[in-house]
Amino acid sequence: MTIDLQDALSIRADAAAHVSSVVFKGEGAETLQTENVPPFVIGGDTNGDYYRWQPAVGSHVLFVTPYSEQDGGGQAGPSIIVSYTVIDSRK
């Protein structure tokens, strides 16, 4: 998947009702965002208004994992793994 930074971008994880948190991690296990309240959005939000997320130009892998407790605690559910490339066509 290719993402162009000229577009506003955010990623939301739709999770089951029993999920208490979702952790978004990048390659190298770097935590990008931990969300404890739906909507679970990588850039965060205020009252459902999503904040823009701006990853670095290049190739990346995103790991999205649901957890049974707040702050990525408790039982982890299966991760969704997304590979993507970021470009900036404005340059």
HTML snippet that shows the backbone in 3Dmol.js (N, CA, C, O; Angstrom):
<script src="https://3Dmol.org/build/3Dmol-min.js"></script>
<div id="view" style="width:600px;height:400px;position:relative"></div>
<script>
const pdb = `
ATOM      1  N   MET A   1       0.845  -1.152   0.000  1.00  0.00           N
ATOM      2  CA  MET A   1       0.000   0.000   0.000  1.00  0.00           C
ATOM      3  C   MET A   1       0.906   1.235   0.000  1.00  0.00           C
ATOM      4  O   MET A   1       1.925   1.269   0.691  1.00  0.00           O
ATOM      5  N   THR A   2       0.523   2.244  -0.782  1.00  0.00           N
ATOM      6  CA  THR A   2       1.270   3.498  -0.838  1.00  0.00           C
ATOM      7  C   THR A   2       0.421   4.616  -0.259  1.00  0.00           C
ATOM      8  O   THR A   2      -0.755   4.759  -0.595  1.00  0.00           O
ATOM      9  N   ILE A   3       1.031   5.408   0.618  1.00  0.00           N
ATOM     10  CA  ILE A   3       0.369   6.537   1.269  1.00  0.00           C
ATOM     11  C   ILE A   3       1.077   7.806   0.837  1.00  0.00           C
ATOM     12  O   ILE A   3       2.304   7.882   0.899  1.00  0.00           O
ATOM     13  N   ASP A   4       0.315   8.809   0.397  1.00  0.00           N
ATOM     14  CA  ASP A   4       0.883  10.090  -0.022  1.00  0.00           C
ATOM     15  C   ASP A   4       0.637  11.115   1.077  1.00  0.00           C
ATOM     16  O   ASP A   4      -0.505  11.323   1.488  1.00  0.00           O
ATOM     17  N   LEU A   5       1.697  11.757   1.556  1.00  0.00           N
ATOM     18  CA  LEU A   5       1.576  12.709   2.656  1.00  0.00           C
ATOM     19  C   LEU A   5       0.807  13.971   2.296  1.00  0.00           C
ATOM     20  O   LEU A   5       0.479  14.763   3.179  1.00  0.00           O
ATOM     21  N   GLN A   6       0.514  14.173   1.013  1.00  0.00           N
ATOM     22  CA  GLN A   6      -0.282  15.348   0.673  1.00  0.00           C
ATOM     23  C   GLN A   6      -1.718  15.203   1.164  1.00  0.00           C
ATOM     24  O   GLN A   6      -2.444  16.192   1.263  1.00  0.00           O
ATOM     25  N   ASP A   7      -2.126  13.986   1.470  1.00  0.00           N
ATOM     26  CA  ASP A   7      -3.475  13.722   1.958  1.00  0.00           C
ATOM     27  C   ASP A   7      -3.478  13.657   3.486  1.00  0.00           C
ATOM     28  O   ASP A   7      -2.507  13.203   4.091  1.00  0.00           O
ATOM     29  N   ALA A   8      -4.566  14.108   4.106  1.00  0.00           N
ATOM     30  CA  ALA A   8      -4.726  13.943   5.553  1.00  0.00           C
ATOM     31  C   ALA A   8      -4.857  12.450   5.839  1.00  0.00           C
ATOM     32  O   ALA A   8      -5.532  11.736   5.097  1.00  0.00           O
ATOM     33  N   LEU A   9      -4.221  11.974   6.900  1.00  0.00           N
ATOM     34  CA  LEU A   9      -4.174  10.545   7.152  1.00  0.00           C
ATOM     35  C   LEU A   9      -4.395  10.244   8.622  1.00  0.00           C
ATOM     36  O   LEU A   9      -3.866  10.927   9.499  1.00  0.00           O
ATOM     37  N   SER A  10      -5.179   9.220   8.874  1.00  0.00           N
ATOM     38  CA  SER A  10      -5.315   8.640  10.196  1.00  0.00           C
ATOM     39  C   SER A  10      -5.726   7.188   9.992  1.00  0.00           C
ATOM     40  O   SER A  10      -6.275   6.829   8.950  1.00  0.00           O
ATOM     41  N   ILE A  11      -5.459   6.368  10.982  1.00  0.00           N
ATOM     42  CA  ILE A  11      -5.828   4.955  10.915  1.00  0.00           C
ATOM     43  C   ILE A  11      -6.610   4.619  12.171  1.00  0.00           C
ATOM     44  O   ILE A  11      -6.177   4.926  13.282  1.00  0.00           O
ATOM     45  N   ARG A  12      -7.767   3.985  11.993  1.00  0.00           N
ATOM     46  CA  ARG A  12      -8.613   3.592  13.113  1.00  0.00           C
ATOM     47  C   ARG A  12      -8.693   2.069  13.153  1.00  0.00           C
ATOM     48  O   ARG A  12      -8.870   1.418  12.124  1.00  0.00           O
ATOM     49  N   ALA A  13      -8.560   1.511  14.356  1.00  0.00           N
ATOM     50  CA  ALA A  13      -8.736   0.075  14.558  1.00  0.00           C
ATOM     51  C   ALA A  13     -10.128  -0.157  15.128  1.00  0.00           C
ATOM     52  O   ALA A  13     -10.441   0.323  16.218  1.00  0.00           O
ATOM     53  N   ASP A  14     -10.961  -0.884  14.405  1.00  0.00           N
ATOM     54  CA  ASP A  14     -12.283  -1.255  14.900  1.00  0.00           C
ATOM     55  C   ASP A  14     -12.130  -2.557  15.679  1.00  0.00           C
ATOM     56  O   ASP A  14     -11.723  -3.576  15.122  1.00  0.00           O
ATOM     57  N   ALA A  15     -12.457  -2.519  16.966  1.00  0.00           N
ATOM     58  CA  ALA A  15     -12.224  -3.669  17.837  1.00  0.00           C
ATOM     59  C   ALA A  15     -13.531  -4.150  18.459  1.00  0.00           C
ATOM     60  O   ALA A  15     -14.522  -3.421  18.508  1.00  0.00           O
ATOM     61  N   ALA A  16     -13.508  -5.385  18.928  1.00  0.00           N
ATOM     62  CA  ALA A  16     -14.667  -5.974  19.610  1.00  0.00           C
ATOM     63  C   ALA A  16     -14.941  -5.229  20.918  1.00  0.00           C
ATOM     64  O   ALA A  16     -14.068  -4.541  21.446  1.00  0.00           O
ATOM     65  N   ALA A  17     -16.141  -5.371  21.424  1.00  0.00           N
ATOM     66  CA  ALA A  17     -16.574  -4.643  22.621  1.00  0.00           C
ATOM     67  C   ALA A  17     -15.723  -4.947  23.857  1.00  0.00           C
ATOM     68  O   ALA A  17     -15.582  -4.087  24.726  1.00  0.00           O
ATOM     69  N   HIS A  18     -15.157  -6.146  23.950  1.00  0.00           N
ATOM     70  CA  HIS A  18     -14.378  -6.517  25.138  1.00  0.00           C
ATOM     71  C   HIS A  18     -12.947  -5.981  25.117  1.00  0.00           C
ATOM     72  O   HIS A  18     -12.215  -6.170  26.088  1.00  0.00           O
ATOM     73  N   VAL A  19     -12.532  -5.324  24.047  1.00  0.00           N
ATOM     74  CA  VAL A  19     -11.176  -4.771  23.942  1.00  0.00           C
ATOM     75  C   VAL A  19     -11.098  -3.479  24.753  1.00  0.00           C
ATOM     76  O   VAL A  19     -11.933  -2.588  24.597  1.00  0.00           O
ATOM     77  N   SER A  20     -10.080  -3.384  25.625  1.00  0.00           N
ATOM     78  CA  SER A  20      -9.914  -2.199  26.477  1.00  0.00           C
ATOM     79  C   SER A  20      -8.855  -1.239  25.975  1.00  0.00           C
ATOM     80  O   SER A  20      -8.862  -0.064  26.341  1.00  0.00           O
ATOM     81  N   SER A  21      -7.938  -1.725  25.135  1.00  0.00           N
ATOM     82  CA  SER A  21      -6.925  -0.843  24.558  1.00  0.00           C
ATOM     83  C   SER A  21      -6.399  -1.443  23.264  1.00  0.00           C
ATOM     84  O   SER A  21      -6.513  -2.644  23.019  1.00  0.00           O
ATOM     85  N   VAL A  22      -5.821  -0.575  22.446  1.00  0.00           N
ATOM     86  CA  VAL A  22      -5.177  -0.998  21.201  1.00  0.00           C
ATOM     87  C   VAL A  22      -3.817  -0.311  21.145  1.00  0.00           C
ATOM     88  O   VAL A  22      -3.699   0.888  21.397  1.00  0.00           O
ATOM     89  N   VAL A  23      -2.791  -1.094  20.810  1.00  0.00           N
ATOM     90  CA  VAL A  23      -1.437  -0.557  20.692  1.00  0.00           C
ATOM     91  C   VAL A  23      -1.018  -0.611  19.229  1.00  0.00           C
ATOM     92  O   VAL A  23      -1.100  -1.655  18.582  1.00  0.00           O
ATOM     93  N   PHE A  24      -0.569   0.528  18.721  1.00  0.00           N
ATOM     94  CA  PHE A  24      -0.038   0.648  17.366  1.00  0.00           C
ATOM     95  C   PHE A  24       1.480   0.680  17.489  1.00  0.00           C
ATOM     96  O   PHE A  24       2.031   1.552  18.162  1.00  0.00           O
ATOM     97  N   LYS A  25       2.164  -0.269  16.838  1.00  0.00           N
ATOM     98  CA  LYS A  25       3.631  -0.316  16.884  1.00  0.00           C
ATOM     99  C   LYS A  25       4.194  -0.293  15.479  1.00  0.00           C
ATOM    100  O   LYS A  25       3.577  -0.783  14.533  1.00  0.00           O
ATOM    101  N   GLY A  26       5.383   0.287  15.360  1.00  0.00           N
ATOM    102  CA  GLY A  26       6.105   0.301  14.101  1.00  0.00           C
ATOM    103  C   GLY A  26       7.149  -0.794  14.086  1.00  0.00           C
ATOM    104  O   GLY A  26       7.267  -1.580  15.026  1.00  0.00           O
ATOM    105  N   GLU A  27       7.907  -0.829  12.996  1.00  0.00           N
ATOM    106  CA  GLU A  27       8.980  -1.806  12.908  1.00  0.00           C
ATOM    107  C   GLU A  27       9.957  -1.567  14.058  1.00  0.00           C
ATOM    108  O   GLU A  27      10.125  -0.434  14.510  1.00  0.00           O
ATOM    109  N   GLY A  28      10.590  -2.617  14.521  1.00  0.00           N
ATOM    110  CA  GLY A  28      11.494  -2.496  15.653  1.00  0.00           C
ATOM    111  C   GLY A  28      10.761  -2.376  16.982  1.00  0.00           C
ATOM    112  O   GLY A  28      11.363  -1.987  17.983  1.00  0.00           O
ATOM    113  N   ALA A  29       9.481  -2.702  17.009  1.00  0.00           N
ATOM    114  CA  ALA A  29       8.644  -2.701  18.213  1.00  0.00           C
ATOM    115  C   ALA A  29       8.485  -1.315  18.832  1.00  0.00           C
ATOM    116  O   ALA A  29       8.166  -1.205  20.016  1.00  0.00           O
ATOM    117  N   GLU A  30       8.699  -0.264  18.057  1.00  0.00           N
ATOM    118  CA  GLU A  30       8.519   1.106  18.534  1.00  0.00           C
ATOM    119  C   GLU A  30       7.024   1.388  18.707  1.00  0.00           C
ATOM    120  O   GLU A  30       6.259   1.280  17.749  1.00  0.00           O
ATOM    121  N   THR A  31       6.606   1.748  19.924  1.00  0.00           N
ATOM    122  CA  THR A  31       5.199   2.075  20.158  1.00  0.00           C
ATOM    123  C   THR A  31       4.906   3.456  19.594  1.00  0.00           C
ATOM    124  O   THR A  31       5.518   4.446  19.996  1.00  0.00           O
ATOM    125  N   LEU A  32       3.967   3.513  18.660  1.00  0.00           N
ATOM    126  CA  LEU A  32       3.578   4.772  18.032  1.00  0.00           C
ATOM    127  C   LEU A  32       2.419   5.421  18.776  1.00  0.00           C
ATOM    128  O   LEU A  32       2.349   6.646  18.877  1.00  0.00           O
ATOM    129  N   GLN A  33       1.504   4.597  19.299  1.00  0.00           N
ATOM    130  CA  GLN A  33       0.331   5.127  19.998  1.00  0.00           C
ATOM    131  C   GLN A  33      -0.328   4.000  20.781  1.00  0.00           C
ATOM    132  O   GLN A  33      -0.414   2.870  20.301  1.00  0.00           O
ATOM    133  N   THR A  34      -0.790   4.309  21.983  1.00  0.00           N
ATOM    134  CA  THR A  34      -1.621   3.405  22.767  1.00  0.00           C
ATOM    135  C   THR A  34      -2.940   4.116  23.013  1.00  0.00           C
ATOM    136  O   THR A  34      -2.964   5.227  23.543  1.00  0.00           O
ATOM    137  N   GLU A  35      -4.030   3.479  22.632  1.00  0.00           N
ATOM    138  CA  GLU A  35      -5.360   4.073  22.784  1.00  0.00           C
ATOM    139  C   GLU A  35      -6.174   3.240  23.769  1.00  0.00           C
ATOM    140  O   GLU A  35      -6.262   2.019  23.638  1.00  0.00           O
ATOM    141  N   ASN A  36      -6.770   3.913  24.758  1.00  0.00           N
ATOM    142  CA  ASN A  36      -7.558   3.232  25.783  1.00  0.00           C
ATOM    143  C   ASN A  36      -9.064   3.426  25.642  1.00  0.00           C
ATOM    144  O   ASN A  36      -9.841   2.800  26.363  1.00  0.00           O
ATOM    145  N   VAL A  37      -9.475   4.281  24.727  1.00  0.00           N
ATOM    146  CA  VAL A  37     -10.895   4.598  24.563  1.00  0.00           C
ATOM    147  C   VAL A  37     -11.231   4.614  23.075  1.00  0.00           C
ATOM    148  O   VAL A  37     -10.526   5.254  22.296  1.00  0.00           O
ATOM    149  N   PRO A  38     -12.298   3.920  22.667  1.00  0.00           N
ATOM    150  CA  PRO A  38     -12.697   4.018  21.263  1.00  0.00           C
ATOM    151  C   PRO A  38     -13.102   5.444  20.920  1.00  0.00           C
ATOM    152  O   PRO A  38     -13.618   6.145  21.790  1.00  0.00           O
ATOM    153  N   PRO A  39     -12.898   5.893  19.721  1.00  0.00           N
ATOM    154  CA  PRO A  39     -12.285   5.146  18.626  1.00  0.00           C
ATOM    155  C   PRO A  39     -10.783   4.995  18.853  1.00  0.00           C
ATOM    156  O   PRO A  39     -10.115   5.918  19.320  1.00  0.00           O
ATOM    157  N   PHE A  40     -10.267   3.818  18.512  1.00  0.00           N
ATOM    158  CA  PHE A  40      -8.845   3.529  18.656  1.00  0.00           C
ATOM    159  C   PHE A  40      -8.137   4.052  17.406  1.00  0.00           C
ATOM    160  O   PHE A  40      -8.147   3.397  16.363  1.00  0.00           O
ATOM    161  N   VAL A  41      -7.523   5.234  17.514  1.00  0.00           N
ATOM    162  CA  VAL A  41      -6.970   5.945  16.360  1.00  0.00           C
ATOM    163  C   VAL A  41      -5.477   6.179  16.561  1.00  0.00           C
ATOM    164  O   VAL A  41      -5.058   6.602  17.638  1.00  0.00           O
ATOM    165  N   ILE A  42      -4.672   5.909  15.541  1.00  0.00           N
ATOM    166  CA  ILE A  42      -3.222   6.000  15.666  1.00  0.00           C
ATOM    167  C   ILE A  42      -2.728   7.399  16.032  1.00  0.00           C
ATOM    168  O   ILE A  42      -1.735   7.532  16.748  1.00  0.00           O
ATOM    169  N   GLY A  43      -3.389   8.415  15.565  1.00  0.00           N
ATOM    170  CA  GLY A  43      -2.957   9.773  15.883  1.00  0.00           C
ATOM    171  C   GLY A  43      -3.679  10.376  17.068  1.00  0.00           C
ATOM    172  O   GLY A  43      -3.400  11.508  17.461  1.00  0.00           O
ATOM    173  N   GLY A  44      -4.612   9.622  17.642  1.00  0.00           N
ATOM    174  CA  GLY A  44      -5.424  10.144  18.730  1.00  0.00           C
ATOM    175  C   GLY A  44      -6.610  10.941  18.206  1.00  0.00           C
ATOM    176  O   GLY A  44      -6.744  11.162  17.002  1.00  0.00           O
ATOM    177  N   ASP A  45      -7.466  11.370  19.123  1.00  0.00           N
ATOM    178  CA  ASP A  45      -8.648  12.132  18.721  1.00  0.00           C
ATOM    179  C   ASP A  45      -9.174  12.923  19.904  1.00  0.00           C
ATOM    180  O   ASP A  45      -8.800  12.673  21.049  1.00  0.00           O
ATOM    181  N   THR A  46     -10.036  13.868  19.619  1.00  0.00           N
ATOM    182  CA  THR A  46     -10.804  14.585  20.632  1.00  0.00           C
ATOM    183  C   THR A  46     -12.266  14.493  20.239  1.00  0.00           C
ATOM    184  O   THR A  46     -12.683  15.038  19.217  1.00  0.00           O
ATOM    185  N   ASN A  47     -13.037  13.801  21.056  1.00  0.00           N
ATOM    186  CA  ASN A  47     -14.473  13.638  20.802  1.00  0.00           C
ATOM    187  C   ASN A  47     -14.781  13.153  19.390  1.00  0.00           C
ATOM    188  O   ASN A  47     -15.737  13.615  18.766  1.00  0.00           O
ATOM    189  N   GLY A  48     -13.972  12.223  18.887  1.00  0.00           N
ATOM    190  CA  GLY A  48     -14.210  11.655  17.564  1.00  0.00           C
ATOM    191  C   GLY A  48     -13.611  12.432  16.411  1.00  0.00           C
ATOM    192  O   GLY A  48     -13.704  11.990  15.266  1.00  0.00           O
ATOM    193  N   ASP A  49     -12.994  13.584  16.675  1.00  0.00           N
ATOM    194  CA  ASP A  49     -12.267  14.315  15.631  1.00  0.00           C
ATOM    195  C   ASP A  49     -10.841  13.796  15.619  1.00  0.00           C
ATOM    196  O   ASP A  49     -10.080  14.031  16.558  1.00  0.00           O
ATOM    197  N   TYR A  50     -10.477  13.086  14.551  1.00  0.00           N
ATOM    198  CA  TYR A  50      -9.177  12.425  14.476  1.00  0.00           C
ATOM    199  C   TYR A  50      -8.067  13.430  14.215  1.00  0.00           C
ATOM    200  O   TYR A  50      -8.224  14.363  13.427  1.00  0.00           O
ATOM    201  N   TYR A  51      -6.931  13.221  14.896  1.00  0.00           N
ATOM    202  CA  TYR A  51      -5.739  14.013  14.624  1.00  0.00           C
ATOM    203  C   TYR A  51      -4.990  13.387  13.455  1.00  0.00           C
ATOM    204  O   TYR A  51      -4.982  12.168  13.283  1.00  0.00           O
ATOM    205  N   ARG A  52      -4.374  14.227  12.672  1.00  0.00           N
ATOM    206  CA  ARG A  52      -3.600  13.758  11.532  1.00  0.00           C
ATOM    207  C   ARG A  52      -2.376  12.994  12.024  1.00  0.00           C
ATOM    208  O   ARG A  52      -1.730  13.375  13.001  1.00  0.00           O
ATOM    209  N   TRP A  53      -2.079  11.919  11.329  1.00  0.00           N
ATOM    210  CA  TRP A  53      -0.885  11.122  11.602  1.00  0.00           C
ATOM    211  C   TRP A  53       0.027  11.275  10.403  1.00  0.00           C
ATOM    212  O   TRP A  53      -0.425  11.147   9.266  1.00  0.00           O
ATOM    213  N   GLN A  54       1.305  11.547  10.633  1.00  0.00           N
ATOM    214  CA  GLN A  54       2.223  11.777   9.530  1.00  0.00           C
ATOM    215  C   GLN A  54       3.475  10.918   9.695  1.00  0.00           C
ATOM    216  O   GLN A  54       4.439  11.343  10.331  1.00  0.00           O
ATOM    217  N   PRO A  55       3.463   9.712   9.124  1.00  0.00           N
ATOM    218  CA  PRO A  55       4.644   8.855   9.192  1.00  0.00           C
ATOM    219  C   PRO A  55       5.752   9.388   8.286  1.00  0.00           C
ATOM    220  O   PRO A  55       5.499  10.197   7.394  1.00  0.00           O
ATOM    221  N   ALA A  56       6.964   8.934   8.520  1.00  0.00           N
ATOM    222  CA  ALA A  56       8.114   9.349   7.712  1.00  0.00           C
ATOM    223  C   ALA A  56       8.036   8.731   6.318  1.00  0.00           C
ATOM    224  O   ALA A  56       7.473   7.652   6.134  1.00  0.00           O
ATOM    225  N   VAL A  57       8.608   9.431   5.346  1.00  0.00           N
ATOM    226  CA  VAL A  57       8.700   8.905   3.983  1.00  0.00           C
ATOM    227  C   VAL A  57       9.555   7.636   4.012  1.00  0.00           C
ATOM    228  O   VAL A  57      10.583   7.590   4.687  1.00  0.00           O
ATOM    229  N   GLY A  58       9.127   6.609   3.277  1.00  0.00           N
ATOM    230  CA  GLY A  58       9.861   5.355   3.205  1.00  0.00           C
ATOM    231  C   GLY A  58       8.942   4.161   3.397  1.00  0.00           C
ATOM    232  O   GLY A  58       7.719   4.302   3.426  1.00  0.00           O
ATOM    233  N   SER A  59       9.542   2.983   3.527  1.00  0.00           N
ATOM    234  CA  SER A  59       8.790   1.736   3.704  1.00  0.00           C
ATOM    235  C   SER A  59       8.675   1.409   5.186  1.00  0.00           C
ATOM    236  O   SER A  59       9.634   1.569   5.942  1.00  0.00           O
ATOM    237  N   HIS A  60       7.496   0.950   5.596  1.00  0.00           N
ATOM    238  CA  HIS A  60       7.230   0.694   7.008  1.00  0.00           C
ATOM    239  C   HIS A  60       6.351  -0.536   7.186  1.00  0.00           C
ATOM    240  O   HIS A  60       5.747  -1.042   6.241  1.00  0.00           O
ATOM    241  N   VAL A  61       6.302  -0.997   8.430  1.00  0.00           N
ATOM    242  CA  VAL A  61       5.381  -2.054   8.841  1.00  0.00           C
ATOM    243  C   VAL A  61       4.667  -1.552  10.093  1.00  0.00           C
ATOM    244  O   VAL A  61       5.304  -1.024  11.004  1.00  0.00           O
ATOM    245  N   LEU A  62       3.349  -1.714  10.138  1.00  0.00           N
ATOM    246  CA  LEU A  62       2.536  -1.305  11.279  1.00  0.00           C
ATOM    247  C   LEU A  62       1.907  -2.546  11.902  1.00  0.00           C
ATOM    248  O   LEU A  62       1.312  -3.368  11.206  1.00  0.00           O
ATOM    249  N   PHE A  63       2.044  -2.674  13.223  1.00  0.00           N
ATOM    250  CA  PHE A  63       1.451  -3.770  13.985  1.00  0.00           C
ATOM    251  C   PHE A  63       0.363  -3.175  14.873  1.00  0.00           C
ATOM    252  O   PHE A  63       0.635  -2.268  15.660  1.00  0.00           O
ATOM    253  N   VAL A  64      -0.851  -3.671  14.757  1.00  0.00           N
ATOM    254  CA  VAL A  64      -1.981  -3.170  15.540  1.00  0.00           C
ATOM    255  C   VAL A  64      -2.495  -4.330  16.390  1.00  0.00           C
ATOM    256  O   VAL A  64      -2.952  -5.344  15.862  1.00  0.00           O
ATOM    257  N   THR A  65      -2.415  -4.168  17.729  1.00  0.00           N
ATOM    258  CA  THR A  65      -2.749  -5.269  18.632  1.00  0.00           C
ATOM    259  C   THR A  65      -3.776  -4.837  19.677  1.00  0.00           C
ATOM    260  O   THR A  65      -3.576  -3.836  20.365  1.00  0.00           O
ATOM    261  N   PRO A  66      -4.880  -5.589  19.800  1.00  0.00           N
ATOM    262  CA  PRO A  66      -5.866  -5.299  20.846  1.00  0.00           C
ATOM    263  C   PRO A  66      -5.460  -5.972  22.162  1.00  0.00           C
ATOM    264  O   PRO A  66      -4.806  -7.015  22.162  1.00  0.00           O
ATOM    265  N   TYR A  67      -5.857  -5.357  23.281  1.00  0.00           N
ATOM    266  CA  TYR A  67      -5.563  -5.906  24.607  1.00  0.00           C
ATOM    267  C   TYR A  67      -6.817  -5.886  25.474  1.00  0.00           C
ATOM    268  O   TYR A  67      -7.715  -5.066  25.282  1.00  0.00           O
ATOM    269  N   SER A  68      -6.854  -6.807  26.432  1.00  0.00           N
ATOM    270  CA  SER A  68      -8.020  -6.931  27.310  1.00  0.00           C
ATOM    271  C   SER A  68      -8.036  -5.901  28.435  1.00  0.00           C
ATOM    272  O   SER A  68      -9.071  -5.697  29.069  1.00  0.00           O
ATOM    273  N   GLU A  69      -6.890  -5.242  28.692  1.00  0.00           N
ATOM    274  CA  GLU A  69      -6.812  -4.234  29.745  1.00  0.00           C
ATOM    275  C   GLU A  69      -6.257  -2.926  29.187  1.00  0.00           C
ATOM    276  O   GLU A  69      -5.712  -2.893  28.084  1.00  0.00           O
ATOM    277  N   GLN A  70      -6.401  -1.858  29.954  1.00  0.00           N
ATOM    278  CA  GLN A  70      -5.909  -0.539  29.566  1.00  0.00           C
ATOM    279  C   GLN A  70      -4.390  -0.548  29.382  1.00  0.00           C
ATOM    280  O   GLN A  70      -3.693  -1.388  29.951  1.00  0.00           O
ATOM    281  N   ASP A  71      -3.893   0.385  28.591  1.00  0.00           N
ATOM    282  CA  ASP A  71      -2.457   0.610  28.381  1.00  0.00           C
ATOM    283  C   ASP A  71      -1.713  -0.605  27.841  1.00  0.00           C
ATOM    284  O   ASP A  71      -0.541  -0.805  28.160  1.00  0.00           O
ATOM    285  N   GLY A  72      -2.372  -1.406  27.036  1.00  0.00           N
ATOM    286  CA  GLY A  72      -1.726  -2.574  26.442  1.00  0.00           C
ATOM    287  C   GLY A  72      -1.450  -3.679  27.444  1.00  0.00           C
ATOM    288  O   GLY A  72      -0.503  -4.447  27.275  1.00  0.00           O
ATOM    289  N   GLY A  73      -2.266  -3.769  28.485  1.00  0.00           N
ATOM    290  CA  GLY A  73      -2.083  -4.799  29.502  1.00  0.00           C
ATOM    291  C   GLY A  73      -3.051  -5.953  29.308  1.00  0.00           C
ATOM    292  O   GLY A  73      -3.932  -5.914  28.450  1.00  0.00           O
ATOM    293  N   GLY A  74      -2.865  -6.979  30.126  1.00  0.00           N
ATOM    294  CA  GLY A  74      -3.753  -8.139  30.068  1.00  0.00           C
ATOM    295  C   GLY A  74      -3.440  -9.031  28.880  1.00  0.00           C
ATOM    296  O   GLY A  74      -2.296  -9.129  28.437  1.00  0.00           O
ATOM    297  N   GLN A  75      -4.472  -9.674  28.380  1.00  0.00           N
ATOM    298  CA  GLN A  75      -4.340 -10.627  27.277  1.00  0.00           C
ATOM    299  C   GLN A  75      -4.293  -9.901  25.932  1.00  0.00           C
ATOM    300  O   GLN A  75      -5.160  -9.080  25.632  1.00  0.00           O
ATOM    301  N   ALA A  76      -3.280 -10.207  25.131  1.00  0.00           N
ATOM    302  CA  ALA A  76      -3.180  -9.645  23.777  1.00  0.00           C
ATOM    303  C   ALA A  76      -4.007 -10.479  22.816  1.00  0.00           C
ATOM    304  O   ALA A  76      -4.016 -11.708  22.888  1.00  0.00           O
ATOM    305  N   GLY A  77      -4.695  -9.802  21.921  1.00  0.00           N
ATOM    306  CA  GLY A  77      -5.403 -10.478  20.846  1.00  0.00           C
ATOM    307  C   GLY A  77      -4.491 -10.591  19.637  1.00  0.00           C
ATOM    308  O   GLY A  77      -3.338 -10.163  19.696  1.00  0.00           O
ATOM    309  N   PRO A  78      -4.977 -11.157  18.546  1.00  0.00           N
ATOM    310  CA  PRO A  78      -4.156 -11.279  17.343  1.00  0.00           C
ATOM    311  C   PRO A  78      -3.861  -9.905  16.735  1.00  0.00           C
ATOM    312  O   PRO A  78      -4.730  -9.036  16.659  1.00  0.00           O
ATOM    313  N   SER A  79      -2.620  -9.741  16.311  1.00  0.00           N
ATOM    314  CA  SER A  79      -2.203  -8.481  15.683  1.00  0.00           C
ATOM    315  C   SER A  79      -2.588  -8.451  14.212  1.00  0.00           C
ATOM    316  O   SER A  79      -2.609  -9.480  13.536  1.00  0.00           O
ATOM    317  N   ILE A  80      -2.889  -7.262  13.736  1.00  0.00           N
ATOM    318  CA  ILE A  80      -3.037  -7.010  12.307  1.00  0.00           C
ATOM    319  C   ILE A  80      -1.724  -6.369  11.876  1.00  0.00           C
ATOM    320  O   ILE A  80      -1.243  -5.441  12.527  1.00  0.00           O
ATOM    321  N   ILE A  81      -1.148  -6.851  10.796  1.00  0.00           N
ATOM    322  CA  ILE A  81       0.138  -6.338  10.309  1.00  0.00           C
ATOM    323  C   ILE A  81      -0.071  -5.746   8.927  1.00  0.00           C
ATOM    324  O   ILE A  81      -0.589  -6.404   8.025  1.00  0.00           O
ATOM    325  N   VAL A  82       0.341  -4.487   8.774  1.00  0.00           N
ATOM    326  CA  VAL A  82       0.168  -3.773   7.511  1.00  0.00           C
ATOM    327  C   VAL A  82       1.524  -3.252   7.048  1.00  0.00           C
ATOM    328  O   VAL A  82       2.205  -2.538   7.784  1.00  0.00           O
ATOM    329  N   SER A  83       1.912  -3.610   5.830  1.00  0.00           N
ATOM    330  CA  SER A  83       3.123  -3.053   5.216  1.00  0.00           C
ATOM    331  C   SER A  83       2.704  -1.905   4.310  1.00  0.00           C
ATOM    332  O   SER A  83       1.726  -2.019   3.572  1.00  0.00           O
ATOM    333  N   TYR A  84       3.444  -0.797   4.363  1.00  0.00           N
ATOM    334  CA  TYR A  84       3.083   0.361   3.553  1.00  0.00           C
ATOM    335  C   TYR A  84       4.316   1.186   3.204  1.00  0.00           C
ATOM    336  O   TYR A  84       5.347   1.108   3.872  1.00  0.00           O
ATOM    337  N   THR A  85       4.187   1.967   2.158  1.00  0.00           N
ATOM    338  CA  THR A  85       5.234   2.884   1.718  1.00  0.00           C
ATOM    339  C   THR A  85       4.660   4.287   1.721  1.00  0.00           C
ATOM    340  O   THR A  85       3.554   4.517   1.231  1.00  0.00           O
ATOM    341  N   VAL A  86       5.418   5.225   2.277  1.00  0.00           N
ATOM    342  CA  VAL A  86       4.986   6.617   2.344  1.00  0.00           C
ATOM    343  C   VAL A  86       5.780   7.430   1.328  1.00  0.00           C
ATOM    344  O   VAL A  86       7.007   7.356   1.274  1.00  0.00           O
ATOM    345  N   ILE A  87       5.051   8.212   0.519  1.00  0.00           N
ATOM    346  CA  ILE A  87       5.675   9.139  -0.423  1.00  0.00           C
ATOM    347  C   ILE A  87       5.159  10.543  -0.119  1.00  0.00           C
ATOM    348  O   ILE A  87       4.165  10.711   0.587  1.00  0.00           O
ATOM    349  N   ASP A  88       5.839  11.537  -0.653  1.00  0.00           N
ATOM    350  CA  ASP A  88       5.374  12.918  -0.537  1.00  0.00           C
ATOM    351  C   ASP A  88       5.443  13.535  -1.920  1.00  0.00           C
ATOM    352  O   ASP A  88       6.497  14.012  -2.342  1.00  0.00           O
ATOM    353  N   SER A  89       4.321  13.526  -2.627  1.00  0.00           N
ATOM    354  CA  SER A  89       4.297  14.007  -4.012  1.00  0.00           C
ATOM    355  C   SER A  89       4.433  15.522  -4.108  1.00  0.00           C
ATOM    356  O   SER A  89       4.550  16.062  -5.208  1.00  0.00           O
ATOM    357  N   ARG A  90       4.418  16.218  -2.967  1.00  0.00           N
ATOM    358  CA  ARG A  90       4.599  17.672  -2.979  1.00  0.00           C
ATOM    359  C   ARG A  90       6.049  18.058  -3.214  1.00  0.00           C
ATOM    360  O   ARG A  90       6.346  19.209  -3.531  1.00  0.00           O
ATOM    361  N   LYS A  91       6.951  17.098  -3.059  1.00  0.00           N
ATOM    362  CA  LYS A  91       8.391  17.388  -3.206  1.00  0.00           C
ATOM    363  C   LYS A  91       8.889  16.966  -4.561  1.00  0.00           C
ATOM    364  O   LYS A  91      10.070  17.131  -4.864  1.00  0.00           O
TER     365      LYS A  91
END
`;
const viewer = $3Dmol.createViewer("view");
viewer.addModel(pdb, "pdb");
viewer.setStyle({}, {cartoon: {color: "spectrum"}});
viewer.zoomTo();
viewer.render();
</script>
